[in-house]
């Protein structure tokens, strides 16, 4: 169609929103998906793949043996019981997409310390006997159980691929009730001022000096002091590194690489799933796969060129499933020099897709994408799917931009440091500006002949 020909759709009345006519989006689960057909699967194979993905919390990728092995190891815990191996499944929500990255850096250090501390602390905890003669057995055992559960929960969090910072903070609050830096609060946590469940355990058992009378009683108190010290040490280590552990923290600039890769792995899996949802939404409004390959969508002027809706969504899907993972596996250089550039471009292209709020041209405009795209594209379900896809890409870009090498100062073999090229250029520019300013003392002295 040329720009001189009238738009056929301009003569039609404004269509009702398809979401009003079909408010519930349904899908026939008995049909064979296109991805299953490409893999040569029938209905039974598709159901098996979906079940495996659901149990492992992992999206199937053809030929991705490494990702499958990582998801399998993260979803099942193997233990030796009476000469045979027993597999315990970790409920979904605890096992995460972990075919990229690993528990490294400060989190790995905390996990190693927690394994030793929890193992030894539980032994000390079970050995504690009350020093109070008027203790309540039920209350004492209740707080012993609470302390045990707090420590075991901390260990599970430290060992999880993607740590939940607010939950760890909450567990330490319940276990220690650490001071918040307020007026009159102690700076150091000791066995005498510890709060939380450990403080209640001390009070219920009577672990205070005035109740100690014999060597055996002092040994019991020493066990409690050791128990407190180990947990306080874990808390101190946590407060030092928690910002660098959490890749989603806005202030985490160039944190640990392992958690960042795990976060990117999860986001890539979510992005691929969101593209699938977008395709389903487009199919439901009669924008089929074939039609998507000929529907042109706007491209930002800075990027240039043109692209179809099908080409863009397939690009995002391929990046989320395969290309992005391959770039990230090259390390920080791969993320900083390739991954983030592709993610930024895809984010800009998806952001430029016409929105439901785009004004309808007053005249018959065959160039405007508001007129050339089908009405179903502007339905709520399609627009919501596009917005969620854009949100996922934005988060990928934000996390990836924090993965880079420190390049401010380049260390030398002799222990000194030299300025980087960027710092050197900035320094030269500042010196030139200072020398060229007529009001500087040096310029006045030169003009006066001094």
C-alpha positions as CSV (number, residue, x, y, z in Angstrom):
1,X,0.0,0.0,0.0
2,X,1.3,3.4,-0.9
3,X,0.8,6.6,1.0
4,X,-1.7,7.9,-1.6
5,X,-4.1,5.0,-1.2
6,X,-6.7,5.3,1.5
7,X,-6.5,3.1,4.6
8,X,-9.2,0.4,4.5
9,X,-9.4,0.4,8.3
10,X,-10.2,4.1,8.4
11,X,-13.7,3.5,7.1
12,X,-14.5,1.0,9.8
13,X,-16.0,1.9,13.1
14,X,-13.8,1.8,16.1
15,X,-13.6,-1.8,17.3
16,X,-14.5,-2.8,20.8
17,X,-11.6,-3.9,22.9
18,X,-11.2,-7.6,22.5
19,X,-10.7,-7.9,26.3
20,X,-14.2,-6.7,26.8
21,X,-15.6,-9.4,24.5
22,X,-13.2,-12.1,25.8
23,X,-12.2,-11.1,29.3
24,X,-10.6,-14.5,30.1
25,X,-7.5,-15.6,28.3
26,X,-7.6,-19.4,27.8
27,X,-5.2,-21.8,26.2
28,X,-5.8,-25.4,25.0
29,X,-3.3,-27.4,27.0
30,X,-3.9,-30.4,24.8
31,X,-2.3,-28.9,21.7
32,X,1.3,-29.3,20.7
33,X,3.3,-26.1,21.1
34,X,5.5,-24.8,18.3
35,X,8.7,-25.3,20.4
36,X,7.7,-28.9,21.1
37,X,7.1,-29.5,17.4
38,X,10.6,-28.2,16.6
39,X,12.1,-30.6,19.1
40,X,10.2,-33.4,17.5
41,X,8.0,-34.0,20.6
42,X,4.5,-35.2,20.8
43,X,2.0,-34.4,23.4
44,X,3.5,-36.9,25.9
45,X,7.0,-35.5,25.4
46,X,5.7,-31.9,25.9
47,X,4.0,-32.9,29.1
48,X,7.2,-34.6,30.3
49,X,9.3,-31.5,29.5
50,X,6.8,-29.3,31.3
51,X,6.8,-31.5,34.4
52,X,10.6,-31.6,34.5
53,X,10.9,-27.9,34.1
54,X,8.3,-27.4,36.9
55,X,10.2,-29.7,39.3
56,X,13.6,-28.3,38.6
57,X,12.6,-24.6,38.3
58,X,14.4,-24.6,35.0
59,X,13.4,-23.7,31.4
60,X,14.3,-26.4,28.8
61,X,17.0,-25.4,26.4
62,X,18.0,-27.9,23.6
63,X,21.5,-29.2,24.2
64,X,21.9,-27.3,27.5
65,X,23.3,-30.2,29.5
66,X,25.2,-27.9,31.8
67,X,22.1,-26.0,32.8
68,X,20.2,-29.2,33.3
69,X,22.9,-30.6,35.6
70,X,23.0,-27.3,37.6
71,X,19.3,-27.2,38.0
72,X,19.2,-30.9,39.1
73,X,21.9,-30.3,41.6
74,X,20.1,-27.2,43.0
75,X,16.8,-28.9,43.3
76,X,17.8,-32.1,45.0
77,X,20.0,-32.7,48.0
78,X,21.8,-36.0,48.2
79,X,22.7,-37.6,51.5
80,X,24.1,-41.0,52.5
81,X,21.7,-42.9,54.7
82,X,22.6,-46.4,56.0
83,X,24.7,-47.2,52.9
84,X,22.4,-45.8,50.2
85,X,21.9,-42.4,48.6
86,X,18.8,-40.5,49.5
87,X,17.6,-37.6,47.4
88,X,15.6,-34.8,49.1
89,X,13.7,-32.5,46.8
90,X,13.9,-28.8,47.7
91,X,10.4,-27.3,47.3
92,X,10.0,-25.0,44.3
93,X,10.7,-21.4,45.3
94,X,13.9,-22.5,47.2
95,X,15.6,-24.0,44.1
96,X,16.3,-21.3,41.6
97,X,17.4,-21.0,38.0
98,X,21.2,-21.5,38.5
99,X,22.7,-22.6,35.2
100,X,24.8,-19.4,35.3
101,X,26.8,-18.2,38.3
102,X,27.5,-19.7,41.6
103,X,27.7,-19.0,45.4
104,X,31.0,-17.1,45.5
105,X,32.7,-14.2,47.2
106,X,31.5,-13.1,50.6
107,X,28.4,-15.3,50.4
108,X,30.5,-18.4,50.0
109,X,32.7,-17.3,52.9
110,X,29.6,-16.8,55.1
111,X,28.2,-20.2,54.0
112,X,31.5,-21.9,54.9
113,X,31.6,-20.2,58.3
114,X,27.9,-20.9,58.9
115,X,28.3,-24.6,58.2
116,X,31.0,-24.9,60.9
117,X,29.3,-22.5,63.3
118,X,25.9,-24.1,63.1
119,X,27.2,-27.6,63.4
120,X,29.2,-26.8,66.5
121,X,26.6,-24.3,67.9
122,X,23.9,-26.9,67.8
123,X,26.1,-29.3,69.8
124,X,26.6,-26.6,72.4
125,X,22.9,-25.6,72.3
126,X,21.9,-29.2,73.1
127,X,24.4,-29.5,75.9
128,X,23.1,-26.4,77.8
129,X,21.5,-27.1,81.2
130,X,19.6,-24.5,83.2
131,X,21.4,-22.7,86.0
132,X,18.2,-21.4,87.5
133,X,16.5,-23.5,90.0
134,X,13.1,-22.0,89.2
135,X,13.2,-22.4,85.4
136,X,10.2,-23.4,83.4
137,X,11.1,-26.6,81.3
138,X,8.5,-25.8,78.6
139,X,9.7,-22.2,78.1
140,X,13.4,-23.3,78.2
141,X,12.9,-26.0,75.6
142,X,10.8,-23.7,73.5
143,X,13.5,-21.0,73.2
144,X,16.1,-23.7,72.6
145,X,14.1,-24.8,69.6
146,X,13.7,-21.3,68.4
147,X,17.4,-20.7,68.5
148,X,18.0,-23.9,66.6
149,X,15.6,-23.1,63.9
150,X,17.0,-19.6,63.5
151,X,20.5,-20.9,62.9
152,X,19.4,-23.6,60.6
153,X,17.4,-21.1,58.6
154,X,20.4,-18.8,58.3
155,X,22.5,-21.7,57.0
156,X,19.9,-22.5,54.3
157,X,19.9,-18.9,53.2
158,X,23.7,-18.6,53.0
159,X,23.9,-21.7,50.9
160,X,21.0,-20.8,48.6
161,X,22.1,-19.6,45.1
162,X,20.4,-16.3,45.3
163,X,20.2,-15.0,48.9
164,X,17.2,-13.1,50.2
165,X,18.7,-10.2,52.1
166,X,15.6,-9.1,54.0
167,X,15.0,-12.6,55.3
168,X,18.6,-12.9,56.6
169,X,18.2,-9.5,58.3
170,X,14.9,-10.8,59.8
171,X,16.6,-14.0,61.0
172,X,19.4,-12.0,62.7
173,X,16.8,-9.7,64.3
174,X,15.0,-12.6,65.8
175,X,18.2,-14.4,66.9
176,X,20.2,-11.5,68.2
177,X,18.0,-8.3,68.1
178,X,21.2,-6.3,67.2
179,X,21.4,-2.6,68.2
180,X,20.3,0.0,65.7
181,X,22.8,2.6,66.7
182,X,20.4,4.5,68.8
183,X,21.3,6.6,71.9
184,X,22.1,4.4,74.9
185,X,22.4,1.2,72.9
186,X,25.6,-0.9,73.2
187,X,28.1,-0.9,70.4
188,X,29.2,-4.5,70.9
189,X,26.9,-7.5,71.3
190,X,28.0,-9.8,74.2
191,X,26.4,-12.6,76.1
192,X,25.2,-10.1,78.7
193,X,23.3,-7.7,76.4
194,X,22.3,-10.0,73.5
195,X,18.6,-9.8,72.7
196,X,16.3,-11.8,70.6
197,X,15.9,-15.5,71.1
198,X,19.4,-15.9,72.4
199,X,18.7,-13.3,75.0
200,X,15.5,-15.1,76.1
201,X,17.4,-18.3,76.2
202,X,19.9,-16.7,78.5
203,X,17.1,-15.5,80.8
204,X,15.2,-18.7,80.8
205,X,18.4,-20.8,81.5
206,X,19.9,-18.3,83.9
207,X,23.2,-17.9,82.0
208,X,24.5,-15.1,84.2
209,X,27.6,-14.8,86.3
210,X,25.8,-14.4,89.7
211,X,24.2,-17.9,89.2
212,X,27.5,-19.6,88.5
213,X,28.9,-21.4,91.6
214,X,31.0,-24.4,90.4
215,X,33.4,-25.2,87.6
216,X,30.7,-27.3,85.8
217,X,28.3,-24.4,85.9
218,X,30.9,-22.1,84.5
219,X,31.5,-24.5,81.7
220,X,27.8,-24.3,80.9
221,X,28.0,-20.6,80.9
222,X,31.1,-20.7,78.7
223,X,29.2,-22.8,76.1
224,X,26.5,-20.1,76.0
225,X,29.2,-17.4,75.6
226,X,30.8,-19.3,72.7
227,X,27.3,-19.8,71.1
228,X,26.7,-16.1,71.2
229,X,30.2,-15.2,69.9
230,X,29.8,-17.5,66.9
231,X,26.5,-16.0,65.9
232,X,27.7,-12.4,66.5
233,X,30.7,-13.1,64.2
234,X,28.4,-14.3,61.5
235,X,26.3,-11.2,61.9
236,X,29.3,-8.9,61.7
237,X,30.5,-10.6,58.5
238,X,27.0,-10.3,57.1
239,X,26.8,-6.6,57.7
240,X,30.1,-6.0,55.9
241,X,29.3,-7.8,52.7
242,X,25.5,-7.9,52.3
243,X,25.4,-5.0,49.9
244,X,27.9,-6.7,47.5
245,X,26.0,-10.0,47.8
246,X,22.6,-8.7,46.7
247,X,22.8,-8.0,42.9
248,X,19.4,-6.3,43.0
249,X,20.6,-3.7,45.5
250,X,20.6,-0.2,43.8
251,X,23.9,0.6,45.6
252,X,25.6,-2.6,44.6
253,X,28.1,-1.3,42.0
254,X,30.5,-4.0,40.9
255,X,29.5,-6.5,43.6
256,X,30.3,-10.2,43.5
257,X,30.1,-11.7,40.0
258,X,28.6,-15.1,41.0
259,X,25.3,-13.7,42.5
260,X,25.0,-11.3,39.6
261,X,25.2,-14.1,37.1
262,X,22.6,-16.1,39.0
263,X,20.3,-13.0,39.0
264,X,20.9,-12.6,35.2
265,X,20.1,-16.3,34.7
266,X,16.8,-15.9,36.5
267,X,15.9,-12.8,34.6
268,X,16.8,-14.4,31.3
269,X,14.5,-17.3,32.1
270,X,11.7,-15.0,33.1
271,X,12.2,-13.0,29.9
272,X,12.0,-16.0,27.7
273,X,8.8,-17.1,29.5
274,X,7.4,-13.6,29.1
275,X,8.0,-13.7,25.3
276,X,6.1,-17.0,25.2
277,X,3.2,-15.3,27.1
278,X,3.3,-12.4,24.6
279,X,3.0,-14.8,21.7
280,X,0.0,-16.4,23.3
281,X,-1.6,-13.0,23.9
282,X,-1.0,-12.1,20.2
283,X,-2.4,-15.4,19.0
284,X,-5.5,-14.8,21.1
285,X,-6.2,-11.5,19.2
286,X,-5.6,-13.1,15.8
287,X,-2.1,-11.8,15.3
288,X,-0.6,-15.1,14.2
289,X,3.1,-16.0,13.8
290,X,2.9,-15.5,10.1
291,X,1.4,-12.1,10.4
292,X,3.9,-11.0,13.0
293,X,6.7,-11.6,10.5
294,X,5.3,-8.9,8.2
295,X,4.1,-6.3,10.8
296,X,6.6,-3.5,11.0
297,X,7.2,-1.9,14.3
298,X,8.9,1.5,15.0
299,X,12.6,1.7,15.6
300,X,14.2,4.6,17.5
301,X,15.7,7.2,15.1
302,X,19.1,6.8,16.8
303,X,19.2,3.1,16.0
304,X,17.9,3.3,12.4
305,X,16.7,0.5,10.2
306,X,13.5,-1.4,10.5
307,X,12.3,-4.6,12.1
308,X,9.1,-6.7,12.2
309,X,7.2,-7.6,15.4
310,X,8.1,-11.3,14.8
311,X,11.8,-10.5,14.2
312,X,12.0,-8.5,17.4
313,X,10.3,-11.0,19.7
314,X,12.3,-13.8,18.2
315,X,15.5,-11.8,18.8
316,X,14.5,-11.3,22.5
317,X,13.6,-14.9,22.8
318,X,16.9,-16.1,21.3
319,X,18.9,-13.7,23.5
320,X,17.2,-14.9,26.6
321,X,17.5,-18.6,25.8
322,X,20.9,-18.9,24.2
323,X,22.9,-15.8,23.1
324,X,22.8,-14.0,26.4
325,X,23.9,-17.1,28.3
326,X,26.9,-17.6,25.9
327,X,28.0,-14.0,26.4
328,X,27.7,-14.2,30.1
329,X,29.7,-17.4,30.3
330,X,32.7,-15.4,28.9
331,X,33.0,-13.7,32.3
332,X,33.0,-10.0,33.2
333,X,34.4,-9.1,29.8
334,X,31.6,-10.9,28.1
335,X,29.0,-9.1,30.2
336,X,30.6,-5.7,30.0
337,X,31.6,-5.7,26.3
338,X,28.8,-7.7,24.7
339,X,25.9,-8.8,26.9
340,X,25.0,-5.3,28.1
341,X,25.0,-3.7,24.7
342,X,22.6,-6.3,23.2
343,X,20.4,-6.0,26.3
344,X,20.3,-2.2,26.0
345,X,19.3,-2.3,22.4
346,X,16.6,-4.8,22.9
347,X,15.2,-2.8,25.8
348,X,15.1,0.3,23.6
349,X,13.4,-1.5,20.8
350,X,10.7,-3.0,23.1
351,X,10.3,0.4,24.8
352,X,9.6,1.9,21.4
353,X,6.7,-0.4,20.6
354,X,3.4,1.6,20.2
355,X,1.4,1.9,23.4
356,X,-2.3,1.8,24.0
357,X,-2.1,5.5,24.9
358,X,-0.6,6.5,21.6
359,X,-2.9,9.1,20.1
360,X,-4.9,8.1,17.1
361,X,-4.1,10.2,14.1
362,X,-6.8,12.7,13.1
363,X,-6.4,12.0,9.4
364,X,-6.0,8.9,7.4
365,X,-2.3,8.3,8.0
366,X,-1.0,5.1,6.4
367,X,2.5,5.7,7.9
368,X,1.4,5.9,11.5
369,X,2.0,2.6,13.4
370,X,-1.2,3.4,15.3
371,X,-3.1,2.8,12.1
372,X,-1.1,0.1,10.4
373,X,-0.9,-2.3,13.4
374,X,-4.0,-4.5,14.0
375,X,-6.4,-3.3,16.7
376,X,-5.7,-6.4,18.7
377,X,-2.1,-5.2,19.2
378,X,-3.5,-2.4,21.4
379,X,-5.6,-4.7,23.5
380,X,-4.9,-4.7,27.2
381,X,-3.6,-8.2,27.4
382,X,-1.0,-7.6,24.6
383,X,0.0,-4.2,26.1
384,X,0.4,-5.7,29.6
385,X,2.5,-8.5,28.2
386,X,4.7,-6.0,26.3
387,X,5.1,-3.8,29.5
388,X,6.1,-6.8,31.6
389,X,8.6,-7.8,28.9
390,X,10.1,-4.3,29.0
391,X,10.3,-4.4,32.8
392,X,12.3,-7.7,32.6
393,X,14.7,-6.2,30.0
394,X,15.1,-3.0,32.1
395,X,16.1,-5.2,35.1
396,X,18.5,-7.2,33.0
397,X,20.2,-4.0,31.9
398,X,20.4,-2.6,35.4
399,X,22.0,-5.7,36.8
400,X,24.4,-6.2,33.8
401,X,25.6,-2.5,34.0
402,X,27.0,-3.2,37.5
403,X,29.2,-6.0,36.2
404,X,32.5,-4.5,35.2
405,X,36.2,-4.3,36.0
406,X,37.5,-1.6,38.3
407,X,39.4,0.7,35.9
408,X,39.8,3.9,37.9
409,X,43.4,3.1,39.0
410,X,45.7,0.7,37.3
411,X,48.0,-1.0,39.9
412,X,51.7,-1.4,38.9
413,X,54.1,-4.2,39.7
414,X,56.2,-2.0,42.0
415,X,53.3,-1.2,44.2
416,X,52.6,2.2,42.9
417,X,49.6,3.3,40.8
418,X,49.2,5.2,37.6
419,X,46.2,7.2,36.2
420,X,44.0,5.5,33.7
421,X,43.6,7.0,30.2
422,X,40.3,8.6,31.2
423,X,41.7,10.2,34.3
424,X,44.7,11.4,32.4
425,X,42.6,13.1,29.8
426,X,40.4,14.7,32.4
427,X,43.5,16.0,34.2
428,X,45.0,17.5,31.0
429,X,41.7,19.2,30.2
430,X,41.5,20.7,33.7
431,X,45.0,22.0,33.4
432,X,44.4,23.5,30.0
433,X,41.2,25.2,31.3
434,X,43.1,26.6,34.3
435,X,46.0,28.0,32.2
436,X,43.7,29.6,29.7
437,X,41.6,31.4,32.3
438,X,42.6,35.1,32.2
439,X,41.9,35.7,35.9
440,X,44.4,33.2,37.3
441,X,47.4,34.7,39.2
442,X,49.8,33.2,36.7
443,X,48.2,35.0,33.8
444,X,48.2,38.3,35.6
445,X,51.8,37.9,36.5
446,X,52.7,37.2,32.8
447,X,50.9,40.2,31.5
448,X,52.5,42.5,34.1
449,X,56.0,41.3,33.0
450,X,56.9,39.8,36.3
